[in-house]
Amino acid sequence: MPLATSYDEVPYPRLAFPLTHPSHLATIGRLLGMRPTAVEECRVLELGCASGSNIVPMAYALPRTTFVGIDFSERQIADGKQFAAAIGLTNIDLLQLDIRTAAGRLRAAGPFDYIIAHGIYSWVPDPVKDALLATSGQLLAPNGIVYVSYNCYPGCQARDMLRQMCQYHGRKSSGSREYAATTREFLGFLKKSLGGGQGAYRAAVGQQVNDLLQVPDEVLLHDDLEGDNDPRFFHQFMSHAAQHGLQYLGDAYFGQMFGAGIRPAALEKIRHAGDRLAFEQYLDFLYGRSLRTTLLCHDAVPVSGEIVPNALRGLWIASEAKPVDGAGKPVEIGEGNPESNDPLTFRGDESTLSVATRLGKAALLELAKAAPKPMPFETLLERVQRRLATSSATDSDEAVRNEVPSADTGTQLTDMVIEWFVMRLVELYAYCPPVATQAVERPVASAVSRHQAAQGWWRVTNLFHRRIRLDGELASRVIRMLDGRHDRPAIIEALVEPVVAGKVETRVAGKRLNDPRRIRPILAERVEACLSDFVRHGLLVEAR
């Protein structure tokens, strides 16, 4: 089936990809010594924007930045335009274009400071691959950054083998939906037939079968069953990029550039295997990586691959990590620096860390206190120094009293924050998203999340460009009302009838709530809990 037709018939899932955001690309560029354009006022191009679920939320959060998205599918572009119009955007243009002709059509709109090509390179014929990189090279600003994701070896070997088996089995299918159904039958047959047998082959195929059975048809068809699905080794992709004047800047998975999780002795050995590209290729061998998220820049840009610590001082820092006790229960943050002589454990969504130093504990406590709002590095340093000085003056332990902030506190804090970013305990941003830290009298949720909830999406995009799962129909109805015109009593009153009618199921002690006399106080608690969750997840817009 032609590529455009397959995406018209079965559109790609509506997803936002945080690693593609220009703020993330700029952050890594700055840490690696580049001076990319400020994201608040730049030009962004997405090649293969599908229905706009990635680029439209970016345009909403960055109203002074210009966005252009192109896609080959007429249906998906129409959906994207409808999405952008529904939330009133004027800084985005979505076009139905072939990547092979895009450079000529878009030259007047460029150059672009950030170019995004997520999920395209491996899934198109070779001439389109070449056009993607050629277009990126031609339209990229001098200090611009390109993001390209692609399937890679060695991790794709087993999946590629299973894909070819599925293609053979479904070779007589007519239409995408029949192809997906036939493939699922075949995958079920393999799972049952392979069973729990021994051997590397059965284990490898069995794991891939289980993975594919979990994904929806849209992902199965476009990620795994497209006619073109061409994994490459990293070194092969970089050779292709070099033909178009592009060089390796880094990877959107920042920690994997430095071998996070790999034994130091192994890292030391592969560092002597050749240049930086060879080091990255050997990292893929050790990780068994199956997807690359490569960042490119013009080959005239000086790139060393070394972290520039001072670049942190121009970035914003945030963390979802909270202090927990030995049983994993939350610890009150408070105003002081608790347990100054004992380690304190911080748990986030991506990692958990036991911190022993007072400096480290003070920094993470300040970030937890400010969450979800990011803060500039200088602000964090100032607050940490104040916390350390206060606790030293009041602590009864002589060693602690003598441990006052030193002149190199900033250097130590810089090193810590970069290490935490590598392990994904903190996030770094090139700007501060307009997130609220509390639910005001008439809260406002982002127009993106309100529109998505109204369209029946259970995962909405927050102001940090991450996907957040709404906790049921009640949460969906609440967020749709957060347009700045409704206070809490109005929200509660609007929910009473749907709850009584059973349209919104609300349970207390396992029993469905339908007593009108009890509904309002229960709803007041539930609405407040929803608002707290929305604040914590970065869904509410700060009051202006």
N, C-alpha and C positions, 0 to 999 in steps of 0.2 A: 504494500500500500504506500502511495507517495507520502512523504514526510508531513506536508501541510495537511493532507486529508486525514491522516491518523490522529493528529492533534486537534483537528476540527471535530472529528467523531468522538474522541475521548480526550478532553483537555487534561493537561497536567495538573496534579494536585495544587491547591492554593496555599503556598507556603512562603514564609519569610526566612531568609538565611542570614543569621547575624554576622557571620564571618565576611559577608560581601559588603557590609555597610561601609561607606566612605570614611566614617570615623575610625573604624577598625583598620582599614587600609592605611590611613594617614598615621595612625598610632604606630603601626609597625614600621612604616617608612621613616618616621622621626626617630624611633629607637635605633634604627640601622643607619642613621646619619643623613637621610634625605631631608629636604625642606619642601614637602608637598604643600599644595594650596590649602588654605583654611577651608574646612568643610562647610562652614556657615554660608559661604558665598563662593561656590565653585560650579563646575559643569560635570555632570555624571551621565554616562551612557551605559545602558544595559543591552547587550546582545542576547537575544532569546529571552525576552521579558515575560513570555507566556501571557497570563491574564492580569499581570501587574501586581500580583500579591507580594512580590519582593520590592519593587521599585516605588509603588504608590505610597506605602507607609513611610519610606524614606523621604519622599517629597512632602508629606504632611509634616514631619518633624523638622524639616529644614526648608522653611518657606522662602528663603532668599537664594536658595540654590536652584539651578536649572537642571531638569532631568529629561532625558530622552530615552525611550525604550523602543526596540524594534523586535518584531517576531514575524515568522513566515505564515502563521495561522491567522486567518481572517477572523475566525470566531473568538480566539483568545484576545486579539487586539480590541475587538468590539467590547468584550467583557471588561477589559482593563480600562477602556475609556469610560464605560458606565460607572465603574468603581471610582475613578478619579473625579468624575462629574458629581457623583452622589455626595462626596465630602467637600466639594467646592474648591478643588485645586486649580490653580492657574499657572503653576510653574512646572508642568510636565506635559510632554508631547509623546504620544504612543503611535507608532507607525507600522503598517504592514509592509515589511521590506525583506528582501532576500539578502543575506549577509554578503553574497557575492557582488551585489551592486550598491551596498550601503555606503562605502567610502565616498563615492562620487556624490550621492544624495546628501550626505551629512557633513561634507567638508565645510559648507558655509555655517553650519551650526557649531562646529568645533573651534579650536581643539578642546578635548575633554581632559579634565584633571584626573578623573577616575573612570575606568572602563571595566565593566563586570561581564563575565561570560561564564555563568554557572550552569553546568549540566549540558553543555553544547558540544565541546570539542570531541569527545569520544563517541558521540551519537550521530555524527553527520559524515557524509562521504569525504574522501581526502581533499577534493577541490574546495569544499566548504571549510574544512579545517585550515587549509592554506589561506583562504580569504579571511577567516576569523583573525588570524595572527597578522596578516597584511593590513587589514582594516585597523586593527589595534595600533600597529606601528605608525600608520599614516595619520590617525586622528588623535593620538596621545599628545598631550601638552609636554613641554620639555621636562618638567619635574613631575609628570604624571605617573600613575600606578595602574597596572592592569591586573585583574584577578581572573584566573582561568582554572576551573576545576575539571578533572578528567580521571577516568578509571586508569589504574596503573598496576603493573606487575611488581612484585610477585604475588600480591594478595588476591589478584583477580583470576589466578590460574584455575582454581576449582570452580568458581562461579562461571567463568567463560566456558568451561567444559560442560557444565549443566545447561547453560544457555543454548549451546549448539545441540544438545540432546533434545531440549524442548522445541527448538526450531524444526528439527527433523520430525518430531512427533506431530507437530501442528501444521505441517507443510500444506495440508489440504484444507485448512480452515478458511472460511470466507467471512471477512469482517473482524474487527478488533475484539468485539465481545465474545464471539465464538472462539477466537484464538485464545483468549484469556481462560474461558471455561475449559477448553480442551487441555490447556497447559495445567490447570489445577487438577484435573483428573489424572494426568500423567504424574504430577508431583505426588499426589496421594498414593498412586500405584507404587512409585519408587519408595516412599516412606514405609509402606506396608511390606514391600518385598525385601528391602534392605534390612529392616528390623534393627535389632541391636547387635548385628554381626560384627565380628572382629576385622581388623585390617585398616590400613591408612585410607584406602580408596572409599570404603563404606563410611568411614568416619567423616571424610571430607565432603562427600556427596550428601550424606545425611544432614550435616550441619547446614549446607546451602539450601537443601530442600526445606528444612524447618524455617529458615530465614524467609524464603520466598513465599511460603504459605501464610506468613504473617502480614504481608503487604497488600494494600488494595489493588484492584485491577489497574488503576491509573499508573501506579508506580511499576507494577509488574510489566505492563505493556511498554512503557517508555524507558524505564531504566534497564530492563533486562531482555526484552523481546524485540526491540527495534531491529530492523534489518541491519543497521550500522551500530555496532557496539565494539569499539576498537581500543582496548587498553594498550598503553605504551609503558615502557620503562621511563623513569624520570630522565635519564640521559638522552633518550630518543626525543622526548618532548623538547628538551632544552636545545638540542641541535636544530630542531625545526624553528623554535623561537628565534634563535640566533640568525637564521636566514633572513629574518625581517627586522633586524636591528634591535632586538629585544634581549635583555639579559636577566639573569636571576637576581631578584631582590631578596626574597624570603618566602616564607609559607604562612598562610593565614592561621594555621595551627602553630602558634609561636613556639610553644614548649618543645614540639617535636624537631624543631631546627637544631636544638642543642642536645638532643638525646635524652630528654626527660624519661626516667624509668629504666634506662639502660645502664648496665654496670660501667663504672668509670674506666676499668681496665680495657673493656671492649671499645669504648669511645676513644681512648688514647691510641689504640691500635689502628682504628680506621682513620684517625686524623692524619696518619702518616701514609695513607694509601694514595694520596694525590691531592688535587686541588679541592676547592669548596664543593664543586659539583660532584666530585667522586665521593666525598664525605657524605653528602646528602643521599647519593645512590646506595651507599652501604647502609645508611640508616634505614632506608626502605627495606633492604634485605633483612635487617634485624627486627624491624617492626612488623614485617609482613603486610605493608601498607597496600590498600586496595583503592584508595581515593586520594588524589593530590589536589591541594588548593594553592596553586603556585601564584606568587606575586612577581610581576615583571616590571621593568622600567627600561628606558632607552639605554643603549649600550654606551652612550657618552657620559652617563651619570656615574660619578665615582661611587663604587660600592665595595665595602670591605667585608661585610658580613659580621662585623663586630658591633656589639651593643654600645651605644653612646649614652652613658648614664645621665649626663646633664639634660638630655632630651626629656627626661621625666618631668622636669620642672615646668614644661609647657603643656602638660597633660592633666586630665582629671581622673580621679581615683574613686572607685566605689567597691563595696563588697557586700554580699548577702550573708557572709559568714557570721555566725553568732556564737558567743561563749556557751559552752555546755559543761556539765559536771561529769564525773566518772561514769554515771549511768546514762549519759547522753541527754539529760534534761537541761533545758535552758537555764542560764545563770543571769540574774539581774545585772544589767550593765552598770547602772549607778553612775555616780559622779567621780568616784575615786579610782584607784588602780588596785583591784582586789587581789588577794593572794600573791603579794609582791615577791615572796620567796619561793613560790611553787609554780610549776607549769600550769598554763591555762589552755584548754583545748577549744579551738574554734572550728565549727562545722559549717561548710557551705554546700551548695548543690553539687559542685564538681570535686571537692576535696576536703579533707579534714587535717588539721595541723595542731600539734601540741607545741605551744610557744613558751619558752623559759625566760627569755630576756624581758626586762621591764619595758624596754623601748618597743619591742615587737608587740607585747600585750597592749601597751598604751595606744599604738597606732591602730590595731585591729579593733580595740574598744571604741576609739573615736569614729572609725568607719562604720561600725555597727550602730552607733548612736545616731549618725547622720543618715543612714540608709532610708530610702533608696537613693537619695540625692548624692551625686558625685561631688567631690571637692578638689580644688587645685592642690597640687603637691605642696606649695608654700603654706596654704591654710592648714593642711594636715600636719606639716612640720611645726607650725606655730602652736597648734593645739596639743600636740604630743609634748613639746617642750614645757608648756604650761602645766600639763597633767603631771609630768615627771617632777617638776620643781615643787608643785604643791604636795605631792605624796612624799617627797623626800623630806620636806620641812615638817610634816606631821607624823611620819612613821617612827615607831619606837626602836626599830632595829638600826643599830649604828651603821652597819654596812650599807643599808638602803639610804640612810640620811647622807652618807658621803658620796652616793652615786648620783651626782647632779648631772644635768645635761652638759655634754662636752662640746667643743668646737666642731667636732666631726660628726655630730648627731645627724646632720643632713646627709652626709655620705653614707653612714650606716643605714639610715632609713631608705635611701635610694636603692641600695643593694638589696634590702629586704623586699621592697615593693616589687622590684623586677623579678626576684625569685618567686614571689607569690603570684605574679602574673604568669610566669612560666608554668606554675603548677595549677593555675586557674582558681586560686583562692580569692584573688581580686581581679577586677576588670579595669582596663584603662580606656579612656575616651579622649578624642581630639576636640570635643566640645561638651557642653553640659546640656543634655536633653531636658526639656521643660517639665520635669516630673514634680508632682506635688508630694509633700512630706506629711500631709494630713488632709482629711476630708472636711472641707469647709461646710458652711451652712447649705449652700447649693453647689454640690460637687460637679465637676466637669470631667468626664472620661474622654479619652481621645476620640475624635470623630471616626478614626479608623476602626477602633474596637467596637464602637456603637454600631457602625454600619455592618461589620462582620457578624456581630451578634444578631442583628436584625435579619441577616441573610441565613441564619441557622448555623453559623460556624461555632463549634465548641472550642476551637483553639483560635484565639485572637492575637493580634500583634501588639505588643506594648511599645512604649516610647524608647526602649532600649533595643528595639527590633528583634525581640525574642518572642517565641510562641508561648502563650499562656493558656492553660486549659481552664475554661469556666466550669465551676462546680455546680452543674445542673441548671434546670430551667429557671429557678429563682434568681440565680446570679445573672443569667442571661437577660432576664426582664429588668433587673435592677440597673445593669450597666447601660441598657438602651435608654433609660430615663435620665441619665446623668449628662444633661445638656446645659446645665447652669440655670434651668428654670424651675427645678423641683427641689424642695427641701425634704427632709426626712418624713414629716407627716404626710406630704403629698405622695411620696414614693410608697409608703406603707398603705395609704388609702387605695392607691391604684392596684395593690396586690391582693386586697381582701377578697374581691369577687372571684378572681382566678383561683385562689386557694379554696374558697368555699365550693366552687364548681368542680374542683379536682383537676383543673388545667395545670396548676402548679402544685405538685405533691409536696407537702411539708409534714414531717413526722416528728413526734415527741415521744420518747421512750418506746420507739418502734411502732407507734400507732399514728395513723393519718390524722392530721389536725383538721377538723371541720366544725368545731364549736365556735360560732361567731363571737362569743363572749371572750374567748381565749386567744383569738387570732391576732389582734393588734399588738399586745405585749410580746407575744412570741415573734411576730414579724419584726418588731422593733429590734429585738436581739439579733435576728437573722440578717436584717439589712445592715446593721452596724458591723456585723462580722464580715459581710460582703465588702463593705467600704474599706475595712481594715485590710482585707486581702488585696483589694484593688490598689491601695496605697503601696503595700509591700511589694506588689508585682509591677509597679511602674505603669499603671494604666490610667491614673488620674493626672490631669494637667494642672500645673500650678496656677493659682489665682493671679491675675494681672492687674 
